[in-house]
Amino acid sequence: MQIANTPSRDEPVAALTSRITCPHCGFTHAEVMPTDACQYFYECRNCHVRLTPKPGDCCVFCSYGDVPCPPKTDGSCAC
């Protein structure tokens, strides 16, 4: 049985999770990143502060995550 949309061995696979660390309270949580867009807003699960990207970053994962977003990783980010 073949699974559709499975990358070949030669294709790089972007990480789909990133640990976001809130700059206000220091809480860290692993989140699944969208693969087809940059995420501009994120609400901390601990202190409920609404995070937005730092100037020059395309999304909250690039600003506060330990792994940049898939569009940035694979070069498709239009930001």
Secondary structure, 3 states (H helix, E strand, C coil): CCCCCCCCCCCCCCCCEEEEECCCCCCEEEEECCCCCCCCCEECCCCCCEECCCCCCCCHHHHHECCCCHHHHHCCCCC
